[in-house]
Amino acid sequence: MPYFYVVDDPALKRKLLDEYEKKLLDDNGIDYPALRKKLLDENGGPISDH
């Protein structure tokens, strides 16, 4: 069974992305740079569509 976690802490998101970078890059169809940019919003705040 897969587990899912909701993470709001930008430092923790960055750490998790760094740890899983190789696995994400190895998966076909994952655009790692775009995923990282989306998850680590440049302003450090929540990502908004408006």
N, CA, C and O atoms as a Maestro MAE file, in Angstrom:
{
 s_m_m2io_version
 :::
 2.0.0
}

f_m_ct {
 s_m_title
 :::
 protein
 m_atom[200] {
  # First column is atom index #
  i_m_mmod_type
  r_m_x_coord
  r_m_y_coord
  r_m_z_coord
  i_m_residue_number
  s_m_chain_name
  s_m_pdb_residue_name
  s_m_pdb_atom_name
  i_m_atomic_number
  :::
  1 25 0.822 -1.190 0.000 1 A "MET " " N  " 7
  2 3 0.000 0.000 0.000 1 A "MET " " CA " 6
  3 2 0.868 1.256 0.000 1 A "MET " " C  " 6
  4 15 1.741 1.389 0.857 1 A "MET " " O  " 8
  5 25 0.656 2.166 -0.921 2 A "PRO " " N  " 7
  6 3 1.413 3.414 -0.889 2 A "PRO " " CA " 6
  7 2 0.931 4.329 0.234 2 A "PRO " " C  " 6
  8 15 -0.238 4.308 0.621 2 A "PRO " " O  " 8
  9 25 1.841 5.115 0.734 3 A "TYR " " N  " 7
  10 3 1.514 6.116 1.746 3 A "TYR " " CA " 6
  11 2 1.659 7.497 1.124 3 A "TYR " " C  " 6
  12 15 2.535 7.713 0.286 3 A "TYR " " O  " 8
  13 25 0.815 8.421 1.525 4 A "PHE " " N  " 7
  14 3 0.872 9.788 1.031 4 A "PHE " " CA " 6
  15 2 0.993 10.729 2.220 4 A "PHE " " C  " 6
  16 15 0.343 10.543 3.248 4 A "PHE " " O  " 8
  17 25 1.826 11.728 2.063 5 A "TYR " " N  " 7
  18 3 2.013 12.712 3.124 5 A "TYR " " CA " 6
  19 2 1.773 14.102 2.558 5 A "TYR " " C  " 6
  20 15 2.131 14.382 1.414 5 A "TYR " " O  " 8
  21 25 1.169 14.970 3.353 6 A "VAL " " N  " 7
  22 3 0.991 16.372 2.980 6 A "VAL " " CA " 6
  23 2 2.056 17.161 3.738 6 A "VAL " " C  " 6
  24 15 2.132 17.115 4.966 6 A "VAL " " O  " 8
  25 25 2.882 17.893 2.969 7 A "VAL " " N  " 7
  26 3 3.989 18.622 3.565 7 A "VAL " " CA " 6
  27 2 3.847 20.103 3.233 7 A "VAL " " C  " 6
  28 15 3.797 20.475 2.061 7 A "VAL " " O  " 8
  29 25 3.780 20.951 4.264 8 A "ASP " " N  " 7
  30 3 3.687 22.399 4.068 8 A "ASP " " CA " 6
  31 2 5.020 23.101 4.279 8 A "ASP " " C  " 6
  32 15 5.193 24.235 3.833 8 A "ASP " " O  " 8
  33 25 5.955 22.456 4.944 9 A "ASP " " N  " 7
  34 3 7.233 23.075 5.287 9 A "ASP " " CA " 6
  35 2 8.160 23.103 4.067 9 A "ASP " " C  " 6
  36 15 8.557 22.043 3.583 9 A "ASP " " O  " 8
  37 25 8.517 24.306 3.552 10 A "PRO " " N  " 7
  38 3 9.363 24.390 2.357 10 A "PRO " " CA " 6
  39 2 10.718 23.701 2.533 10 A "PRO " " C  " 6
  40 15 11.222 23.099 1.585 10 A "PRO " " O  " 8
  41 25 11.312 23.775 3.713 11 A "ALA " " N  " 7
  42 3 12.608 23.133 3.944 11 A "ALA " " CA " 6
  43 2 12.474 21.615 3.844 11 A "ALA " " C  " 6
  44 15 13.346 20.946 3.290 11 A "ALA " " O  " 8
  45 25 11.391 21.078 4.375 12 A "LEU " " N  " 7
  46 3 11.167 19.631 4.304 12 A "LEU " " CA " 6
  47 2 10.889 19.197 2.872 12 A "LEU " " C  " 6
  48 15 11.374 18.153 2.438 12 A "LEU " " O  " 8
  49 25 10.103 19.998 2.124 13 A "LYS " " N  " 7
  50 3 9.853 19.674 0.712 13 A "LYS " " CA " 6
  51 2 11.164 19.619 -0.056 13 A "LYS " " C  " 6
  52 15 11.390 18.702 -0.846 13 A "LYS " " O  " 8
  53 25 12.029 20.605 0.179 14 A "ARG " " N  " 7
  54 3 13.318 20.653 -0.511 14 A "ARG " " CA " 6
  55 2 14.148 19.415 -0.176 14 A "ARG " " C  " 6
  56 15 14.754 18.812 -1.061 14 A "ARG " " O  " 8
  57 25 14.173 19.035 1.109 15 A "LYS " " N  " 7
  58 3 14.937 17.864 1.553 15 A "LYS " " CA " 6
  59 2 14.411 16.592 0.885 15 A "LYS " " C  " 6
  60 15 15.191 15.772 0.401 15 A "LYS " " O  " 8
  61 25 13.086 16.434 0.862 16 A "LEU " " N  " 7
  62 3 12.502 15.237 0.248 16 A "LEU " " CA " 6
  63 2 12.776 15.188 -1.249 16 A "LEU " " C  " 6
  64 15 13.087 14.127 -1.789 16 A "LEU " " O  " 8
  65 25 12.662 16.335 -1.926 17 A "LEU " " N  " 7
  66 3 12.943 16.364 -3.363 17 A "LEU " " CA " 6
  67 2 14.397 16.029 -3.638 17 A "LEU " " C  " 6
  68 15 14.697 15.320 -4.598 17 A "LEU " " O  " 8
  69 25 15.310 16.530 -2.804 18 A "ASP " " N  " 7
  70 3 16.728 16.223 -2.979 18 A "ASP " " CA " 6
  71 2 16.972 14.730 -2.784 18 A "ASP " " C  " 6
  72 15 17.726 14.120 -3.542 18 A "ASP " " O  " 8
  73 25 16.339 14.140 -1.773 19 A "GLU " " N  " 7
  74 3 16.535 12.720 -1.482 19 A "GLU " " CA " 6
  75 2 16.001 11.832 -2.617 19 A "GLU " " C  " 6
  76 15 16.588 10.795 -2.926 19 A "GLU " " O  " 8
  77 25 14.887 12.245 -3.232 20 A "TYR " " N  " 7
  78 3 14.248 11.408 -4.244 20 A "TYR " " CA " 6
  79 2 14.555 11.852 -5.668 20 A "TYR " " C  " 6
  80 15 13.949 11.354 -6.617 20 A "TYR " " O  " 8
  81 25 15.505 12.800 -5.828 21 A "GLU " " N  " 7
  82 3 15.805 13.326 -7.164 21 A "GLU " " CA " 6
  83 2 16.165 12.213 -8.145 21 A "GLU " " C  " 6
  84 15 15.623 12.168 -9.249 21 A "GLU " " O  " 8
  85 25 17.079 11.310 -7.755 22 A "LYS " " N  " 7
  86 3 17.514 10.248 -8.686 22 A "LYS " " CA " 6
  87 2 16.346 9.355 -9.082 22 A "LYS " " C  " 6
  88 15 16.193 9.023 -10.257 22 A "LYS " " O  " 8
  89 25 15.527 8.966 -8.120 23 A "LYS " " N  " 7
  90 3 14.383 8.105 -8.430 23 A "LYS " " CA " 6
  91 2 13.406 8.825 -9.362 23 A "LYS " " C  " 6
  92 15 12.908 8.231 -10.319 23 A "LYS " " O  " 8
  93 25 13.131 10.106 -9.083 24 A "LEU " " N  " 7
  94 3 12.207 10.853 -9.940 24 A "LEU " " CA " 6
  95 2 12.773 11.023 -11.341 24 A "LEU " " C  " 6
  96 15 12.035 10.930 -12.321 24 A "LEU " " O  " 8
  97 25 14.071 11.270 -11.449 25 A "LEU " " N  " 7
  98 3 14.695 11.427 -12.768 25 A "LEU " " CA " 6
  99 2 14.704 10.106 -13.534 25 A "LEU " " C  " 6
  100 15 14.624 10.099 -14.762 25 A "LEU " " O  " 8
  101 25 14.803 8.989 -12.813 26 A "ASP " " N  " 7
  102 3 14.813 7.679 -13.461 26 A "ASP " " CA " 6
  103 2 13.434 7.262 -13.955 26 A "ASP " " C  " 6
  104 15 13.328 6.455 -14.878 26 A "ASP " " O  " 8
  105 25 12.371 7.803 -13.351 27 A "ASP " " N  " 7
  106 3 11.014 7.470 -13.771 27 A "ASP " " CA " 6
  107 2 10.688 8.167 -15.090 27 A "ASP " " C  " 6
  108 15 10.891 9.373 -15.229 27 A "ASP " " O  " 8
  109 25 10.189 7.409 -16.042 28 A "ASN " " N  " 7
  110 3 9.801 7.999 -17.322 28 A "ASN " " CA " 6
  111 2 8.614 8.924 -17.134 28 A "ASN " " C  " 6
  112 15 7.686 8.611 -16.389 28 A "ASN " " O  " 8
  113 25 8.644 10.064 -17.811 29 A "GLY " " N  " 7
  114 3 7.508 10.971 -17.789 29 A "GLY " " CA " 6
  115 2 7.525 11.974 -16.654 29 A "GLY " " C  " 6
  116 15 6.643 12.829 -16.581 29 A "GLY " " O  " 8
  117 25 8.510 11.894 -15.761 30 A "ILE " " N  " 7
  118 3 8.582 12.868 -14.669 30 A "ILE " " CA " 6
  119 2 9.474 14.025 -15.113 30 A "ILE " " C  " 6
  120 15 10.646 13.825 -15.433 30 A "ILE " " O  " 8
  121 25 8.917 15.224 -15.130 31 A "ASP " " N  " 7
  122 3 9.694 16.425 -15.446 31 A "ASP " " CA " 6
  123 2 10.182 16.989 -14.115 31 A "ASP " " C  " 6
  124 15 9.530 17.845 -13.517 31 A "ASP " " O  " 8
  125 25 11.333 16.503 -13.660 32 A "TYR " " N  " 7
  126 3 11.817 16.847 -12.329 32 A "TYR " " CA " 6
  127 2 11.989 18.348 -12.114 32 A "TYR " " C  " 6
  128 15 11.523 18.865 -11.099 32 A "TYR " " O  " 8
  129 25 12.652 19.080 -13.045 33 A "PRO " " N  " 7
  130 3 12.807 20.523 -12.810 33 A "PRO " " CA " 6
  131 2 11.464 21.250 -12.674 33 A "PRO " " C  " 6
  132 15 11.324 22.124 -11.819 33 A "PRO " " O  " 8
  133 25 10.487 20.903 -13.498 34 A "ALA " " N  " 7
  134 3 9.167 21.540 -13.411 34 A "ALA " " CA " 6
  135 2 8.466 21.151 -12.111 34 A "ALA " " C  " 6
  136 15 7.833 21.989 -11.468 34 A "ALA " " O  " 8
  137 25 8.580 19.884 -11.728 35 A "LEU " " N  " 7
  138 3 7.970 19.413 -10.480 35 A "LEU " " CA " 6
  139 2 8.585 20.141 -9.287 35 A "LEU " " C  " 6
  140 15 7.874 20.593 -8.389 35 A "LEU " " O  " 8
  141 25 9.910 20.246 -9.289 36 A "ARG " " N  " 7
  142 3 10.606 20.911 -8.188 36 A "ARG " " CA " 6
  143 2 10.193 22.382 -8.099 36 A "ARG " " C  " 6
  144 15 9.939 22.893 -7.008 36 A "ARG " " O  " 8
  145 25 10.125 23.061 -9.249 37 A "LYS " " N  " 7
  146 3 9.754 24.478 -9.275 37 A "LYS " " CA " 6
  147 2 8.314 24.662 -8.760 37 A "LYS " " C  " 6
  148 15 8.019 25.597 -8.016 37 A "LYS " " O  " 8
  149 25 7.441 23.755 -9.172 38 A "LYS " " N  " 7
  150 3 6.038 23.847 -8.745 38 A "LYS " " CA " 6
  151 2 5.914 23.625 -7.234 38 A "LYS " " C  " 6
  152 15 5.189 24.351 -6.552 38 A "LYS " " O  " 8
  153 25 6.621 22.623 -6.720 39 A "LEU " " N  " 7
  154 3 6.507 22.301 -5.300 39 A "LEU " " CA " 6
  155 2 7.242 23.300 -4.418 39 A "LEU " " C  " 6
  156 15 6.830 23.561 -3.288 39 A "LEU " " O  " 8
  157 25 8.336 23.860 -4.940 40 A "LEU " " N  " 7
  158 3 9.111 24.831 -4.170 40 A "LEU " " CA " 6
  159 2 8.860 26.208 -4.756 40 A "LEU " " C  " 6
  160 15 9.749 26.823 -5.345 40 A "LEU " " O  " 8
  161 25 7.641 26.677 -4.583 41 A "ASP " " N  " 7
  162 3 7.247 27.982 -5.103 41 A "ASP " " CA " 6
  163 2 8.294 29.032 -4.755 41 A "ASP " " C  " 6
  164 15 8.733 29.125 -3.609 41 A "ASP " " O  " 8
  165 25 8.692 29.825 -5.755 42 A "GLU " " N  " 7
  166 3 9.779 30.791 -5.592 42 A "GLU " " CA " 6
  167 2 9.530 31.763 -4.433 42 A "GLU " " C  " 6
  168 15 10.487 32.200 -3.794 42 A "GLU " " O  " 8
  169 25 8.297 32.106 -4.153 43 A "ASN " " N  " 7
  170 3 7.987 33.071 -3.098 43 A "ASN " " CA " 6
  171 2 7.938 32.419 -1.721 43 A "ASN " " C  " 6
  172 15 7.804 33.110 -0.711 43 A "ASN " " O  " 8
  173 25 8.044 31.102 -1.675 44 A "GLY " " N  " 7
  174 3 8.023 30.407 -0.398 44 A "GLY " " CA " 6
  175 2 6.634 30.263 0.194 44 A "GLY " " C  " 6
  176 15 6.465 29.701 1.276 44 A "GLY " " O  " 8
  177 25 5.645 30.768 -0.516 45 A "GLY " " N  " 7
  178 3 4.271 30.684 -0.020 45 A "GLY " " CA " 6
  179 2 3.510 29.581 -0.717 45 A "GLY " " C  " 6
  180 15 4.075 28.846 -1.527 45 A "GLY " " O  " 8
  181 25 2.236 29.460 -0.409 46 A "PRO " " N  " 7
  182 3 1.427 28.441 -1.069 46 A "PRO " " CA " 6
  183 2 1.265 28.746 -2.560 46 A "PRO " " C  " 6
  184 15 1.235 29.907 -2.969 46 A "PRO " " O  " 8
  185 25 1.164 27.709 -3.345 47 A "ILE " " N  " 7
  186 3 0.986 27.859 -4.786 47 A "ILE " " CA " 6
  187 2 -0.484 28.195 -5.048 47 A "ILE " " C  " 6
  188 15 -1.388 27.539 -4.531 47 A "ILE " " O  " 8
  189 25 -0.699 29.217 -5.851 48 A "SER " " N  " 7
  190 3 -2.063 29.662 -6.130 48 A "SER " " CA " 6
  191 2 -2.290 29.715 -7.633 48 A "SER " " C  " 6
  192 15 -1.377 30.036 -8.393 48 A "SER " " O  " 8
  193 25 -3.510 29.399 -8.061 49 A "ASP " " N  " 7
  194 3 -3.832 29.459 -9.480 49 A "ASP " " CA " 6
  195 2 -4.297 30.838 -9.901 49 A "ASP " " C  " 6
  196 15 -4.492 31.079 -11.092 49 A "ASP " " O  " 8
  197 25 -4.483 31.766 -8.944 50 A "HIS " " N  " 7
  198 3 -4.929 33.108 -9.337 50 A "HIS " " CA " 6
  199 2 -3.951 34.156 -8.909 50 A "HIS " " C  " 6
  200 15 -4.168 35.342 -9.159 50 A "HIS " " O  " 8
  :::
 }
 m_bond[199] {
  # First column is bond index #
  i_m_from
  i_m_to
  i_m_order
  :::
  1 1 2 1
  2 2 3 1
  3 3 4 2
  4 3 5 1
  5 5 6 1
  6 6 7 1
  7 7 8 2
  8 7 9 1
  9 9 10 1
  10 10 11 1
  11 11 12 2
  12 11 13 1
  13 13 14 1
  14 14 15 1
  15 15 16 2
  16 15 17 1
  17 17 18 1
  18 18 19 1
  19 19 20 2
  20 19 21 1
  21 21 22 1
  22 22 23 1
  23 23 24 2
  24 23 25 1
  25 25 26 1
  26 26 27 1
  27 27 28 2
  28 27 29 1
  29 29 30 1
  30 30 31 1
  31 31 32 2
  32 31 33 1
  33 33 34 1
  34 34 35 1
  35 35 36 2
  36 35 37 1
  37 37 38 1
  38 38 39 1
  39 39 40 2
  40 39 41 1
  41 41 42 1
  42 42 43 1
  43 43 44 2
  44 43 45 1
  45 45 46 1
  46 46 47 1
  47 47 48 2
  48 47 49 1
  49 49 50 1
  50 50 51 1
  51 51 52 2
  52 51 53 1
  53 53 54 1
  54 54 55 1
  55 55 56 2
  56 55 57 1
  57 57 58 1
  58 58 59 1
  59 59 60 2
  60 59 61 1
  61 61 62 1
  62 62 63 1
  63 63 64 2
  64 63 65 1
  65 65 66 1
  66 66 67 1
  67 67 68 2
  68 67 69 1
  69 69 70 1
  70 70 71 1
  71 71 72 2
  72 71 73 1
  73 73 74 1
  74 74 75 1
  75 75 76 2
  76 75 77 1
  77 77 78 1
  78 78 79 1
  79 79 80 2
  80 79 81 1
  81 81 82 1
  82 82 83 1
  83 83 84 2
  84 83 85 1
  85 85 86 1
  86 86 87 1
  87 87 88 2
  88 87 89 1
  89 89 90 1
  90 90 91 1
  91 91 92 2
  92 91 93 1
  93 93 94 1
  94 94 95 1
  95 95 96 2
  96 95 97 1
  97 97 98 1
  98 98 99 1
  99 99 100 2
  100 99 101 1
  101 101 102 1
  102 102 103 1
  103 103 104 2
  104 103 105 1
  105 105 106 1
  106 106 107 1
  107 107 108 2
  108 107 109 1
  109 109 110 1
  110 110 111 1
  111 111 112 2
  112 111 113 1
  113 113 114 1
  114 114 115 1
  115 115 116 2
  116 115 117 1
  117 117 118 1
  118 118 119 1
  119 119 120 2
  120 119 121 1
  121 121 122 1
  122 122 123 1
  123 123 124 2
  124 123 125 1
  125 125 126 1
  126 126 127 1
  127 127 128 2
  128 127 129 1
  129 129 130 1
  130 130 131 1
  131 131 132 2
  132 131 133 1
  133 133 134 1
  134 134 135 1
  135 135 136 2
  136 135 137 1
  137 137 138 1
  138 138 139 1
  139 139 140 2
  140 139 141 1
  141 141 142 1
  142 142 143 1
  143 143 144 2
  144 143 145 1
  145 145 146 1
  146 146 147 1
  147 147 148 2
  148 147 149 1
  149 149 150 1
  150 150 151 1
  151 151 152 2
  152 151 153 1
  153 153 154 1
  154 154 155 1
  155 155 156 2
  156 155 157 1
  157 157 158 1
  158 158 159 1
  159 159 160 2
  160 159 161 1
  161 161 162 1
  162 162 163 1
  163 163 164 2
  164 163 165 1
  165 165 166 1
  166 166 167 1
  167 167 168 2
  168 167 169 1
  169 169 170 1
  170 170 171 1
  171 171 172 2
  172 171 173 1
  173 173 174 1
  174 174 175 1
  175 175 176 2
  176 175 177 1
  177 177 178 1
  178 178 179 1
  179 179 180 2
  180 179 181 1
  181 181 182 1
  182 182 183 1
  183 183 184 2
  184 183 185 1
  185 185 186 1
  186 186 187 1
  187 187 188 2
  188 187 189 1
  189 189 190 1
  190 190 191 1
  191 191 192 2
  192 191 193 1
  193 193 194 1
  194 194 195 1
  195 195 196 2
  196 195 197 1
  197 197 198 1
  198 198 199 1
  199 199 200 2
  :::
 }
}
